[in-house]
Structures are given as structure tokens and as C-alpha cells.
Amino acid sequence: MTRVAKIMKPTVLFIEDDNDQVILYKTKFELEGFNFFSASNGTDGLALAREKQPGLIFLDIILGDESGLDVLKNLKKEKDTKDIPTALFTNLSTKSSREEGRKLGAIAYFVKTDISLKELVQWTRATMKA
């Protein structure tokens, strides 16, 4: 009997509080062959990052009553999540938030209106080599 190796799909986690955006990104990423998980706040996002160990996290900076930059600090502090590449994905396009994100360990900074879904998936695939 021949054994077939199980091919693992690349996994992304979006920490985003806008449900309409989550649905849009989920649909596109799943159609492109990714496993997709999402959380609407930092606490749930951190828990999912620990549990799912995604290949890449997209993190919004403005999350209801908390800052995505604080979430990034927590991700980078924890042993189980510190090595997961994290890209900031936000509508906030200030120089100070870009610099702070870079200092905290973000691998990229995207302004949502400046990148198409297709480009985001292409960047993700190249970054994850998926």
C-alpha cells in the first residue's frame, strides 16, 4: 500500500476587529489555498497564535479599545509566539506607528488601502515560501 504524504496548507492569522474585512480576506486566502484564522481582539489573537502557530500574522493597529502595537509587544515577549512573523496591516499611516512597529519586530507595514488582495496574497506566498 502506498502512503501519501499529507500536504500542509500555509496558515495565516488575522487580528482584525472589522468583521466585513475579515470575511473578505478569509474568502480570498482560503480560495488561494491557505488556512485562515482570525481574532477580533488582541487577547483572542494571542491565544490563537499560541494554539495554531501560524506561518504569518497580520495585525491591525486600531483594535477597539486596545492597540495592535501592544499586542505586537505581547506576541514578541512570549516564548511560543515571539518567532512568528507579524505584519502590521492597518489604515493608520503615520511615520511614528511605522517606526514603532519596526522597533517592536514587525516584518512589514501595510496600509490597507495601498495594497490589493491579490498583491497581499502574492506577498504572503513569497514571504512564507508557500
C-alpha positions as a printed Julia matrix, in Angstrom:
130×3 Matrix{Float64}:
   0.0    0.0    0.0
   1.34   3.43  -0.91
   1.4    6.17   1.68
   0.6    9.67   0.54
   2.21  12.49   2.46
  -0.23  14.99   3.87
   0.49  18.4    2.4
   0.17  21.15   4.97
  -1.55  24.34   3.91
   0.16  27.55   4.93
  -1.64  29.21   7.83
  -2.32  32.89   8.38
  -3.87  34.63  11.35
  -5.6   38.0   11.02
  -6.11  40.01  14.19
  -8.72  42.45  12.93
 -11.87  43.87  14.53
 -13.73  44.74  11.31
 -15.8   41.63  10.53
 -16.52  42.7    6.94
 -12.79  42.88   6.23
 -12.21  39.53   7.92
 -14.8   37.9    5.64
 -13.18  39.44   2.57
  -9.64  38.32   3.5
 -10.82  34.9    4.67
 -12.56  34.25   1.36
  -9.55  35.27  -0.73
  -6.93  33.48   1.34
  -8.93  30.25   1.52
  -9.53  30.33  -2.24
  -5.76  30.69  -2.64
  -5.13  27.54  -0.55
  -4.35  29.0    2.88
  -5.71  28.02   6.27
  -7.17  31.21   7.71
  -7.89  32.06  11.32
  -9.0   35.36  12.79
  -9.49  37.1   16.09
 -11.26  40.38  16.73
  -9.07  41.43  19.67
  -5.55  41.03  20.96
  -6.33  38.6   23.76
  -8.03  36.13  21.43
  -5.37  36.74  18.78
  -2.58  35.89  21.18
  -4.39  32.71  22.25
  -4.91  31.67  18.61
  -1.28  32.42  17.79
  -0.18  30.13  20.62
  -2.61  27.38  19.6
  -2.35  27.45  15.79
   1.27  28.57  15.37
   0.52  30.31  12.06
   3.22  30.94   9.5
   2.29  34.63   9.44
   0.17  37.06  11.47
  -1.5   40.18  10.08
  -2.2   42.61  12.89
  -4.34  45.73  12.78
  -3.09  48.62  14.9
  -6.5   50.01  15.82
  -8.4   47.26  17.65
 -11.4   48.62  19.51
 -10.08  49.57  22.93
  -6.55  48.25  22.54
  -3.54  49.0   20.38
  -2.18  46.45  17.95
   1.27  47.74  18.9
   0.64  46.5   22.45
  -0.5   43.17  21.02
   2.72  43.02  18.97
   4.76  43.64  22.15
   2.98  40.73  23.82
   3.45  38.45  20.8
   7.18  39.17  20.79
   7.51  38.68  24.58
   6.05  35.19  24.66
   8.21  32.15  24.04
   5.55  30.42  21.93
   4.83  33.38  19.64
   7.98  35.51  19.52
   9.28  33.91  16.31
   6.04  34.11  14.32
   6.49  36.72  11.58
   4.0   39.56  12.08
   2.98  42.22   9.58
   1.08  45.3   10.62
  -1.99  45.77   8.42
  -3.83  48.98   9.16
  -5.47  52.17   7.98
  -3.07  54.17  10.15
  -0.26  55.56   8.02
   1.82  57.64  10.38
   5.59  57.66  10.38
   5.65  57.13  14.16
   3.48  54.0   14.0
   5.67  52.58  11.21
   8.82  53.23  13.26
   7.29  51.79  16.43
   6.15  48.68  14.55
   9.62  48.15  13.14
  11.19  48.58  16.6
   8.79  46.02  18.03
   9.65  43.44  15.38
   7.04  43.75  12.64
   8.4   42.38   9.36
   6.21  44.66   7.22
   3.76  47.53   7.46
   0.82  47.71   5.07
  -1.77  50.45   4.75
  -4.93  48.59   3.76
  -5.91  50.99   1.0
  -2.45  50.81  -0.6
  -2.4   47.09  -1.4
  -4.85  44.9   -3.3
  -5.97  41.5   -2.08
  -4.1   39.89  -4.97
  -0.88  41.72  -4.04
  -1.31  40.82  -0.37
  -1.69  37.13  -1.19
   1.33  37.26  -3.52
   3.43  38.94  -0.82
   2.22  36.39   1.74
   3.04  33.44  -0.51
   6.53  34.83  -1.24
   7.19  35.63   2.42
   6.03  32.22   3.58
   7.5   30.5    0.52
   4.13  28.77   0.27
